[in-house]
Amino acid sequence: MVYLSIENDTKDLYLFINSPGGWLILKVAIYDTMQFVQPDVHTICIGLAASMGSFLLAEE
């Protein structure tokens, strides 16, 4: 996300999620990156979004 936002900071980013959950700290790092980058990050579920995956899906 950081690289893509450096390449073009006006184009929205799309994050496709297929996650059964997982470690909290890893998903929080992704969430922090979503908040840090300049363009809007849109999340799309392409399978399962459970636990922290659903948290990332809801944070748009």
PQR file of N, CA, C, O and H, with PARSE charges and radii, in Angstrom:
ATOM      1  N   MET A   1       0.820  -1.178   0.000 -0.4000 1.5000
ATOM      2  CA  MET A   1       0.000   0.000   0.000 -0.0000 2.0000
ATOM      3  C   MET A   1       0.870   1.250   0.000  0.5500 1.7000
ATOM      4  O   MET A   1       0.560   2.233  -0.672 -0.5500 1.4000
ATOM      5  N   VAL A   2       1.946   1.205   0.748 -0.4000 1.5000
ATOM      6  CA  VAL A   2       2.829   2.376   0.796 -0.0000 2.0000
ATOM      7  C   VAL A   2       3.443   2.618  -0.579  0.5500 1.7000
ATOM      8  O   VAL A   2       3.477   3.752  -1.059 -0.5500 1.4000
ATOM      9  H   VAL A   2       2.198   0.406   1.294  0.4000 1.0000
ATOM     10  N   TYR A   3       3.927   1.550  -1.210 -0.4000 1.5000
ATOM     11  CA  TYR A   3       4.523   1.694  -2.541 -0.0000 2.0000
ATOM     12  C   TYR A   3       3.506   2.242  -3.542  0.5500 1.7000
ATOM     13  O   TYR A   3       3.811   3.161  -4.302 -0.5500 1.4000
ATOM     14  H   TYR A   3       3.899   0.630  -0.821  0.4000 1.0000
ATOM     15  N   LEU A   4       2.310   1.681  -3.539 -0.4000 1.5000
ATOM     16  CA  LEU A   4       1.287   2.138  -4.481 -0.0000 2.0000
ATOM     17  C   LEU A   4       0.892   3.588  -4.230  0.5500 1.7000
ATOM     18  O   LEU A   4       0.617   4.325  -5.177 -0.5500 1.4000
ATOM     19  H   LEU A   4       2.063   0.935  -2.922  0.4000 1.0000
ATOM     20  N   SER A   5       0.862   4.001  -2.979 -0.4000 1.5000
ATOM     21  CA  SER A   5       0.515   5.394  -2.690 -0.0000 2.0000
ATOM     22  C   SER A   5       1.641   6.348  -3.083  0.5500 1.7000
ATOM     23  O   SER A   5       1.385   7.505  -3.414 -0.5500 1.4000
ATOM     24  H   SER A   5       1.086   3.402  -2.210  0.4000 1.0000
ATOM     25  N   ILE A   6       2.869   5.875  -3.050 -0.4000 1.5000
ATOM     26  CA  ILE A   6       3.989   6.707  -3.509 -0.0000 2.0000
ATOM     27  C   ILE A   6       3.942   6.850  -5.032  0.5500 1.7000
ATOM     28  O   ILE A   6       4.206   7.927  -5.566 -0.5500 1.4000
ATOM     29  H   ILE A   6       3.076   4.934  -2.781  0.4000 1.0000
ATOM     30  N   GLU A   7       3.609   5.776  -5.720 -0.4000 1.5000
ATOM     31  CA  GLU A   7       3.544   5.806  -7.181 -0.0000 2.0000
ATOM     32  C   GLU A   7       2.464   6.754  -7.689  0.5500 1.7000
ATOM     33  O   GLU A   7       2.680   7.486  -8.655 -0.5500 1.4000
ATOM     34  H   GLU A   7       3.394   4.901  -5.286  0.4000 1.0000
ATOM     35  N   ASN A   8       1.292   6.742  -7.035 -0.4000 1.5000
ATOM     36  CA  ASN A   8       0.186   7.599  -7.466 -0.0000 2.0000
ATOM     37  C   ASN A   8      -0.693   7.868  -6.249  0.5500 1.7000
ATOM     38  O   ASN A   8      -1.473   7.008  -5.840 -0.5500 1.4000
ATOM     39  H   ASN A   8       1.117   6.147  -6.250  0.4000 1.0000
ATOM     40  N   ASP A   9      -0.567   9.056  -5.673 -0.4000 1.5000
ATOM     41  CA  ASP A   9      -1.295   9.346  -4.431 -0.0000 2.0000
ATOM     42  C   ASP A   9      -2.718   9.858  -4.665  0.5500 1.7000
ATOM     43  O   ASP A   9      -3.410  10.215  -3.712 -0.5500 1.4000
ATOM     44  H   ASP A   9       0.067   9.755  -6.006  0.4000 1.0000
ATOM     45  N   THR A  10      -3.157   9.896  -5.925 -0.4000 1.5000
ATOM     46  CA  THR A  10      -4.526  10.333  -6.202 -0.0000 2.0000
ATOM     47  C   THR A  10      -5.453   9.169  -6.542  0.5500 1.7000
ATOM     48  O   THR A  10      -6.673   9.332  -6.543 -0.5500 1.4000
ATOM     49  H   THR A  10      -2.595   9.605  -6.700  0.4000 1.0000
ATOM     50  N   LYS A  11      -4.896   8.014  -6.825 -0.4000 1.5000
ATOM     51  CA  LYS A  11      -5.692   6.852  -7.224 -0.0000 2.0000
ATOM     52  C   LYS A  11      -6.042   6.021  -5.992  0.5500 1.7000
ATOM     53  O   LYS A  11      -5.164   5.666  -5.205 -0.5500 1.4000
ATOM     54  H   LYS A  11      -3.905   7.882  -6.824  0.4000 1.0000
ATOM     55  N   ASP A  12      -7.335   5.712  -5.828 -0.4000 1.5000
ATOM     56  CA  ASP A  12      -7.772   4.909  -4.690 -0.0000 2.0000
ATOM     57  C   ASP A  12      -7.175   3.506  -4.758  0.5500 1.7000
ATOM     58  O   ASP A  12      -6.892   2.986  -5.838 -0.5500 1.4000
ATOM     59  H   ASP A  12      -8.048   6.001  -6.467  0.4000 1.0000
ATOM     60  N   LEU A  13      -6.990   2.905  -3.582 -0.4000 1.5000
ATOM     61  CA  LEU A  13      -6.459   1.548  -3.485 -0.0000 2.0000
ATOM     62  C   LEU A  13      -7.583   0.589  -3.117  0.5500 1.7000
ATOM     63  O   LEU A  13      -8.518   0.959  -2.408 -0.5500 1.4000
ATOM     64  H   LEU A  13      -7.220   3.328  -2.705  0.4000 1.0000
ATOM     65  N   TYR A  14      -7.486  -0.641  -3.601 -0.4000 1.5000
ATOM     66  CA  TYR A  14      -8.474  -1.674  -3.300 -0.0000 2.0000
ATOM     67  C   TYR A  14      -7.760  -2.854  -2.652  0.5500 1.7000
ATOM     68  O   TYR A  14      -6.796  -3.389  -3.199 -0.5500 1.4000
ATOM     69  H   TYR A  14      -6.726  -0.942  -4.178  0.4000 1.0000
ATOM     70  N   LEU A  15      -8.247  -3.253  -1.477 -0.4000 1.5000
ATOM     71  CA  LEU A  15      -7.662  -4.362  -0.729 -0.0000 2.0000
ATOM     72  C   LEU A  15      -8.672  -5.504  -0.716  0.5500 1.7000
ATOM     73  O   LEU A  15      -9.761  -5.374  -0.157 -0.5500 1.4000
ATOM     74  H   LEU A  15      -9.030  -2.818  -1.032  0.4000 1.0000
ATOM     75  N   PHE A  16      -8.306  -6.616  -1.331 -0.4000 1.5000
ATOM     76  CA  PHE A  16      -9.178  -7.783  -1.389 -0.0000 2.0000
ATOM     77  C   PHE A  16      -8.872  -8.683  -0.198  0.5500 1.7000
ATOM     78  O   PHE A  16      -7.720  -9.052   0.031 -0.5500 1.4000
ATOM     79  H   PHE A  16      -7.421  -6.722  -1.785  0.4000 1.0000
ATOM     80  N   ILE A  17      -9.909  -9.032   0.555 -0.4000 1.5000
ATOM     81  CA  ILE A  17      -9.731  -9.784   1.796 -0.0000 2.0000
ATOM     82  C   ILE A  17     -10.337 -11.175   1.658  0.5500 1.7000
ATOM     83  O   ILE A  17     -11.487 -11.325   1.246 -0.5500 1.4000
ATOM     84  H   ILE A  17     -10.844  -8.732   0.369  0.4000 1.0000
ATOM     85  N   ASN A  18      -9.551 -12.186   2.008 -0.4000 1.5000
ATOM     86  CA  ASN A  18      -9.999 -13.565   2.150 -0.0000 2.0000
ATOM     87  C   ASN A  18      -9.230 -14.105   3.349  0.5500 1.7000
ATOM     88  O   ASN A  18      -8.152 -14.679   3.196 -0.5500 1.4000
ATOM     89  H   ASN A  18      -8.617 -12.063   2.342  0.4000 1.0000
ATOM     90  N   SER A  19      -9.786 -13.922   4.539 -0.4000 1.5000
ATOM     91  CA  SER A  19      -9.048 -14.203   5.767 -0.0000 2.0000
ATOM     92  C   SER A  19      -9.924 -14.927   6.787  0.5500 1.7000
ATOM     93  O   SER A  19     -11.029 -14.474   7.087 -0.5500 1.4000
ATOM     94  H   SER A  19     -10.662 -13.457   4.664  0.4000 1.0000
ATOM     95  N   PRO A  20      -9.432 -16.060   7.326 -0.5600 1.5000
ATOM     96  CA  PRO A  20     -10.158 -16.745   8.387  0.2800 2.0000
ATOM     97  C   PRO A  20      -9.882 -16.144   9.763  0.5500 1.7000
ATOM     98  O   PRO A  20     -10.316 -16.692  10.777 -0.5500 1.4000
ATOM     99  N   GLY A  21      -9.188 -15.059   9.803 -0.4000 1.5000
ATOM    100  CA  GLY A  21      -8.826 -14.435  11.079 -0.0000 2.0000
ATOM    101  C   GLY A  21      -7.314 -14.349  11.169  0.5500 1.7000
ATOM    102  O   GLY A  21      -6.645 -13.929  10.224 -0.5500 1.4000
ATOM    103  H   GLY A  21      -8.836 -14.615   8.979  0.4000 1.0000
ATOM    104  N   GLY A  22      -6.789 -14.744  12.301 -0.4000 1.5000
ATOM    105  CA  GLY A  22      -5.338 -14.767  12.434 -0.0000 2.0000
ATOM    106  C   GLY A  22      -4.841 -13.892  13.558  0.5500 1.7000
ATOM    107  O   GLY A  22      -5.599 -13.481  14.437 -0.5500 1.4000
ATOM    108  H   GLY A  22      -7.332 -15.085  13.068  0.4000 1.0000
ATOM    109  N   TRP A  23      -3.564 -13.619  13.513 -0.4000 1.5000
ATOM    110  CA  TRP A  23      -2.898 -12.884  14.576 -0.0000 2.0000
ATOM    111  C   TRP A  23      -3.334 -11.427  14.600  0.5500 1.7000
ATOM    112  O   TRP A  23      -3.414 -10.768  13.563 -0.5500 1.4000
ATOM    113  H   TRP A  23      -2.948 -13.953  12.799  0.4000 1.0000
ATOM    114  N   LEU A  24      -3.607 -10.951  15.770 -0.4000 1.5000
ATOM    115  CA  LEU A  24      -4.086  -9.587  15.966 -0.0000 2.0000
ATOM    116  C   LEU A  24      -3.055  -8.563  15.508  0.5500 1.7000
ATOM    117  O   LEU A  24      -3.406  -7.604  14.821 -0.5500 1.4000
ATOM    118  H   LEU A  24      -3.542 -11.486  16.613  0.4000 1.0000
ATOM    119  N   ILE A  25      -1.798  -8.747  15.874 -0.4000 1.5000
ATOM    120  CA  ILE A  25      -0.764  -7.741  15.606 -0.0000 2.0000
ATOM    121  C   ILE A  25      -0.553  -7.540  14.100  0.5500 1.7000
ATOM    122  O   ILE A  25      -0.274  -6.426  13.657 -0.5500 1.4000
ATOM    123  H   ILE A  25      -1.513  -9.527  16.432  0.4000 1.0000
ATOM    124  N   LEU A  26      -0.687  -8.613  13.316 -0.4000 1.5000
ATOM    125  CA  LEU A  26      -0.504  -8.479  11.868 -0.0000 2.0000
ATOM    126  C   LEU A  26      -1.636  -7.674  11.239  0.5500 1.7000
ATOM    127  O   LEU A  26      -1.401  -6.848  10.357 -0.5500 1.4000
ATOM    128  H   LEU A  26      -0.914  -9.518  13.676  0.4000 1.0000
ATOM    129  N   LYS A  27      -2.842  -7.914  11.685 -0.4000 1.5000
ATOM    130  CA  LYS A  27      -3.982  -7.178  11.126 -0.0000 2.0000
ATOM    131  C   LYS A  27      -3.982  -5.720  11.579  0.5500 1.7000
ATOM    132  O   LYS A  27      -4.415  -4.840  10.835 -0.5500 1.4000
ATOM    133  H   LYS A  27      -3.032  -8.585  12.401  0.4000 1.0000
ATOM    134  N   VAL A  28      -3.505  -5.463  12.777 -0.4000 1.5000
ATOM    135  CA  VAL A  28      -3.406  -4.079  13.252 -0.0000 2.0000
ATOM    136  C   VAL A  28      -2.367  -3.319  12.428  0.5500 1.7000
ATOM    137  O   VAL A  28      -2.530  -2.126  12.174 -0.5500 1.4000
ATOM    138  H   VAL A  28      -3.153  -6.178  13.381  0.4000 1.0000
ATOM    139  N   ALA A  29      -1.308  -3.999  12.014 -0.4000 1.5000
ATOM    140  CA  ALA A  29      -0.304  -3.362  11.159 -0.0000 2.0000
ATOM    141  C   ALA A  29      -0.912  -2.991   9.807  0.5500 1.7000
ATOM    142  O   ALA A  29      -0.622  -1.924   9.267 -0.5500 1.4000
ATOM    143  H   ALA A  29      -1.175  -4.969  12.221  0.4000 1.0000
ATOM    144  N   ILE A  30      -1.750  -3.867   9.263 -0.4000 1.5000
ATOM    145  CA  ILE A  30      -2.431  -3.558   8.000 -0.0000 2.0000
ATOM    146  C   ILE A  30      -3.383  -2.384   8.196  0.5500 1.7000
ATOM    147  O   ILE A  30      -3.447  -1.487   7.355 -0.5500 1.4000
ATOM    148  H   ILE A  30      -1.985  -4.735   9.701  0.4000 1.0000
ATOM    149  N   TYR A  31      -4.120  -2.389   9.299 -0.4000 1.5000
ATOM    150  CA  TYR A  31      -5.041  -1.285   9.598 -0.0000 2.0000
ATOM    151  C   TYR A  31      -4.279   0.040   9.709  0.5500 1.7000
ATOM    152  O   TYR A  31      -4.711   1.050   9.153 -0.5500 1.4000
ATOM    153  H   TYR A  31      -4.068  -3.118   9.982  0.4000 1.0000
ATOM    154  N   ASP A  32      -3.161   0.039  10.415 -0.4000 1.5000
ATOM    155  CA  ASP A  32      -2.361   1.260  10.554 -0.0000 2.0000
ATOM    156  C   ASP A  32      -1.876   1.762   9.198  0.5500 1.7000
ATOM    157  O   ASP A  32      -1.863   2.968   8.948 -0.5500 1.4000
ATOM    158  H   ASP A  32      -2.810  -0.781  10.866  0.4000 1.0000
ATOM    159  N   THR A  33      -1.479   0.847   8.331 -0.4000 1.5000
ATOM    160  CA  THR A  33      -1.036   1.237   6.995 -0.0000 2.0000
ATOM    161  C   THR A  33      -2.188   1.833   6.196  0.5500 1.7000
ATOM    162  O   THR A  33      -2.001   2.803   5.462 -0.5500 1.4000
ATOM    163  H   THR A  33      -1.490  -0.132   8.535  0.4000 1.0000
ATOM    164  N   MET A  34      -3.386   1.251   6.340 -0.4000 1.5000
ATOM    165  CA  MET A  34      -4.559   1.798   5.653 -0.0000 2.0000
ATOM    166  C   MET A  34      -4.829   3.229   6.098  0.5500 1.7000
ATOM    167  O   MET A  34      -5.237   4.059   5.286 -0.5500 1.4000
ATOM    168  H   MET A  34      -3.537   0.463   6.936  0.4000 1.0000
ATOM    169  N   GLN A  35      -4.610   3.528   7.367 -0.4000 1.5000
ATOM    170  CA  GLN A  35      -4.839   4.870   7.883 -0.0000 2.0000
ATOM    171  C   GLN A  35      -3.715   5.828   7.487  0.5500 1.7000
ATOM    172  O   GLN A  35      -3.941   7.032   7.367 -0.5500 1.4000
ATOM    173  H   GLN A  35      -4.279   2.854   8.027  0.4000 1.0000
ATOM    174  N   PHE A  36      -2.514   5.304   7.286 -0.4000 1.5000
ATOM    175  CA  PHE A  36      -1.337   6.120   7.010 -0.0000 2.0000
ATOM    176  C   PHE A  36      -1.290   6.646   5.578  0.5500 1.7000
ATOM    177  O   PHE A  36      -0.927   7.801   5.358 -0.5500 1.4000
ATOM    178  H   PHE A  36      -2.330   4.326   7.384  0.4000 1.0000
ATOM    179  N   VAL A  37      -1.650   5.816   4.605 -0.4000 1.5000
ATOM    180  CA  VAL A  37      -1.494   6.209   3.203 -0.0000 2.0000
ATOM    181  C   VAL A  37      -2.498   7.296   2.828  0.5500 1.7000
ATOM    182  O   VAL A  37      -3.593   7.369   3.386 -0.5500 1.4000
ATOM    183  H   VAL A  37      -1.945   4.877   4.784  0.4000 1.0000
ATOM    184  N   GLN A  38      -2.109   8.128   1.882 -0.4000 1.5000
ATOM    185  CA  GLN A  38      -2.926   9.264   1.459 -0.0000 2.0000
ATOM    186  C   GLN A  38      -4.199   8.857   0.720  0.5500 1.7000
ATOM    187  O   GLN A  38      -5.270   9.363   1.057 -0.5500 1.4000
ATOM    188  H   GLN A  38      -1.220   8.069   1.428  0.4000 1.0000
ATOM    189  N   PRO A  39      -4.132   7.957  -0.284 -0.5600 1.5000
ATOM    190  CA  PRO A  39      -5.367   7.623  -1.009  0.2800 2.0000
ATOM    191  C   PRO A  39      -6.336   6.811  -0.150  0.5500 1.7000
ATOM    192  O   PRO A  39      -5.938   6.184   0.832 -0.5500 1.4000
ATOM    193  N   ASP A  40      -7.603   6.834  -0.531 -0.4000 1.5000
ATOM    194  CA  ASP A  40      -8.594   6.015   0.161 -0.0000 2.0000
ATOM    195  C   ASP A  40      -8.330   4.541  -0.127  0.5500 1.7000
ATOM    196  O   ASP A  40      -7.969   4.173  -1.245 -0.5500 1.4000
ATOM    197  H   ASP A  40      -7.926   7.343  -1.329  0.4000 1.0000
ATOM    198  N   VAL A  41      -8.511   3.707   0.887 -0.4000 1.5000
ATOM    199  CA  VAL A  41      -8.351   2.262   0.732 -0.0000 2.0000
ATOM    200  C   VAL A  41      -9.731   1.630   0.855  0.5500 1.7000
ATOM    201  O   VAL A  41     -10.379   1.721   1.898 -0.5500 1.4000
ATOM    202  H   VAL A  41      -8.804   4.007   1.795  0.4000 1.0000
ATOM    203  N   HIS A  42     -10.170   0.992  -0.219 -0.4000 1.5000
ATOM    204  CA  HIS A  42     -11.458   0.309  -0.235 -0.0000 2.0000
ATOM    205  C   HIS A  42     -11.207  -1.176  -0.014  0.5500 1.7000
ATOM    206  O   HIS A  42     -10.278  -1.741  -0.591 -0.5500 1.4000
ATOM    207  H   HIS A  42      -9.644   0.919  -1.067  0.4000 1.0000
ATOM    208  N   THR A  43     -12.030  -1.812   0.818 -0.4000 1.5000
ATOM    209  CA  THR A  43     -11.864  -3.233   1.097 -0.0000 2.0000
ATOM    210  C   THR A  43     -13.007  -4.018   0.471  0.5500 1.7000
ATOM    211  O   THR A  43     -14.165  -3.601   0.508 -0.5500 1.4000
ATOM    212  H   THR A  43     -12.785  -1.353   1.287  0.4000 1.0000
ATOM    213  N   ILE A  44     -12.656  -5.166  -0.104 -0.4000 1.5000
ATOM    214  CA  ILE A  44     -13.628  -6.032  -0.758 -0.0000 2.0000
ATOM    215  C   ILE A  44     -13.379  -7.458  -0.290  0.5500 1.7000
ATOM    216  O   ILE A  44     -12.248  -7.942  -0.341 -0.5500 1.4000
ATOM    217  H   ILE A  44     -11.715  -5.504  -0.134  0.4000 1.0000
ATOM    218  N   CYS A  45     -14.434  -8.136   0.168 -0.4000 1.5000
ATOM    219  CA  CYS A  45     -14.321  -9.525   0.607 -0.0000 2.0000
ATOM    220  C   CYS A  45     -14.508 -10.447  -0.597  0.5500 1.7000
ATOM    221  O   CYS A  45     -15.497 -10.336  -1.322 -0.5500 1.4000
ATOM    222  H   CYS A  45     -15.352  -7.743   0.210  0.4000 1.0000
ATOM    223  N   ILE A  46     -13.559 -11.354  -0.807 -0.4000 1.5000
ATOM    224  CA  ILE A  46     -13.657 -12.301  -1.927 -0.0000 2.0000
ATOM    225  C   ILE A  46     -13.725 -13.738  -1.420  0.5500 1.7000
ATOM    226  O   ILE A  46     -13.273 -14.654  -2.106 -0.5500 1.4000
ATOM    227  H   ILE A  46     -12.755 -11.444  -0.219  0.4000 1.0000
ATOM    228  N   GLY A  47     -14.263 -13.939  -0.273 -0.4000 1.5000
ATOM    229  CA  GLY A  47     -14.367 -15.280   0.295 -0.0000 2.0000
ATOM    230  C   GLY A  47     -14.846 -15.172   1.721  0.5500 1.7000
ATOM    231  O   GLY A  47     -16.028 -14.945   1.979 -0.5500 1.4000
ATOM    232  H   GLY A  47     -14.631 -13.194   0.285  0.4000 1.0000
ATOM    233  N   LEU A  48     -13.923 -15.336   2.643 -0.4000 1.5000
ATOM    234  CA  LEU A  48     -14.231 -15.319   4.068 -0.0000 2.0000
ATOM    235  C   LEU A  48     -13.529 -14.134   4.723  0.5500 1.7000
ATOM    236  O   LEU A  48     -12.361 -13.862   4.443 -0.5500 1.4000
ATOM    237  H   LEU A  48     -12.963 -15.520   2.434  0.4000 1.0000
ATOM    238  N   ALA A  49     -14.238 -13.442   5.583 -0.4000 1.5000
ATOM    239  CA  ALA A  49     -13.641 -12.351   6.361 -0.0000 2.0000
ATOM    240  C   ALA A  49     -14.088 -12.529   7.807  0.5500 1.7000
ATOM    241  O   ALA A  49     -15.075 -11.934   8.239 -0.5500 1.4000
ATOM    242  H   ALA A  49     -15.187 -13.662   5.810  0.4000 1.0000
ATOM    243  N   ALA A  50     -13.360 -13.347   8.545 -0.4000 1.5000
ATOM    244  CA  ALA A  50     -13.720 -13.646   9.927 -0.0000 2.0000
ATOM    245  C   ALA A  50     -12.735 -12.983  10.882  0.5500 1.7000
ATOM    246  O   ALA A  50     -11.600 -12.687  10.510 -0.5500 1.4000
ATOM    247  H   ALA A  50     -12.558 -13.831   8.195  0.4000 1.0000
ATOM    248  N   SER A  51     -13.171 -12.757  12.090 -0.4000 1.5000
ATOM    249  CA  SER A  51     -12.339 -12.214  13.159 -0.0000 2.0000
ATOM    250  C   SER A  51     -11.734 -10.872  12.733  0.5500 1.7000
ATOM    251  O   SER A  51     -12.470  -9.936  12.421 -0.5500 1.4000
ATOM    252  H   SER A  51     -14.093 -12.997  12.392  0.4000 1.0000
ATOM    253  N   MET A  52     -10.417 -10.774  12.718 -0.4000 1.5000
ATOM    254  CA  MET A  52      -9.773  -9.516  12.345 -0.0000 2.0000
ATOM    255  C   MET A  52      -9.947  -9.202  10.863  0.5500 1.7000
ATOM    256  O   MET A  52      -9.834  -8.043  10.463 -0.5500 1.4000
ATOM    257  H   MET A  52      -9.819 -11.535  12.971  0.4000 1.0000
ATOM    258  N   GLY A  53     -10.217 -10.202  10.051 -0.4000 1.5000
ATOM    259  CA  GLY A  53     -10.526  -9.955   8.644 -0.0000 2.0000
ATOM    260  C   GLY A  53     -11.793  -9.136   8.494  0.5500 1.7000
ATOM    261  O   GLY A  53     -11.879  -8.265   7.628 -0.5500 1.4000
ATOM    262  H   GLY A  53     -10.309 -11.144  10.376  0.4000 1.0000
ATOM    263  N   SER A  54     -12.783  -9.418   9.346 -0.4000 1.5000
ATOM    264  CA  SER A  54     -14.023  -8.633   9.301 -0.0000 2.0000
ATOM    265  C   SER A  54     -13.798  -7.223   9.828  0.5500 1.7000
ATOM    266  O   SER A  54     -14.459  -6.284   9.385 -0.5500 1.4000
ATOM    267  H   SER A  54     -12.713 -10.125  10.050  0.4000 1.0000
ATOM    268  N   PHE A  55     -12.875  -7.065  10.765 -0.4000 1.5000
ATOM    269  CA  PHE A  55     -12.518  -5.734  11.263 -0.0000 2.0000
ATOM    270  C   PHE A  55     -11.930  -4.892  10.133  0.5500 1.7000
ATOM    271  O   PHE A  55     -12.296  -3.729   9.968 -0.5500 1.4000
ATOM    272  H   PHE A  55     -12.338  -7.828  11.124  0.4000 1.0000
ATOM    273  N   LEU A  56     -11.021  -5.475   9.357 -0.4000 1.5000
ATOM    274  CA  LEU A  56     -10.431  -4.748   8.235 -0.0000 2.0000
ATOM    275  C   LEU A  56     -11.477  -4.447   7.165  0.5500 1.7000
ATOM    276  O   LEU A  56     -11.444  -3.388   6.539 -0.5500 1.4000
ATOM    277  H   LEU A  56     -10.724  -6.420   9.490  0.4000 1.0000
ATOM    278  N   LEU A  57     -12.394  -5.369   6.961 -0.4000 1.5000
ATOM    279  CA  LEU A  57     -13.438  -5.167   5.964 -0.0000 2.0000
ATOM    280  C   LEU A  57     -14.348  -4.008   6.351  0.5500 1.7000
ATOM    281  O   LEU A  57     -14.798  -3.256   5.487 -0.5500 1.4000
ATOM    282  H   LEU A  57     -12.421  -6.229   7.470  0.4000 1.0000
ATOM    283  N   ALA A  58     -14.618  -3.861   7.638 -0.4000 1.5000
ATOM    284  CA  ALA A  58     -15.514  -2.802   8.111 -0.0000 2.0000
ATOM    285  C   ALA A  58     -14.839  -1.435   8.120  0.5500 1.7000
ATOM    286  O   ALA A  58     -15.525  -0.416   8.029 -0.5500 1.4000
ATOM    287  H   ALA A  58     -14.252  -4.472   8.340  0.4000 1.0000
ATOM    288  N   GLU A  59     -13.517  -1.389   8.228 -0.4000 1.5000
ATOM    289  CA  GLU A  59     -12.785  -0.120   8.293 -0.0000 2.0000
ATOM    290  C   GLU A  59     -12.486   0.369   6.893  0.5500 1.7000
ATOM    291  O   GLU A  59     -11.518  -0.061   6.265 -0.5500 1.4000
ATOM    292  H   GLU A  59     -12.960  -2.217   8.302  0.4000 1.0000
ATOM    293  N   GLU A  60     -13.315   1.263   6.412 -0.4000 1.5000
ATOM    294  CA  GLU A  60     -13.098   1.791   5.075 -0.0000 2.0000
ATOM    295  C   GLU A  60     -12.947   3.269   5.102  0.5500 1.7000
ATOM    296  O   GLU A  60     -12.756   3.889   4.056 -0.5500 1.4000
ATOM    297  H   GLU A  60     -14.101   1.612   6.922  0.4000 1.0000
TER
END
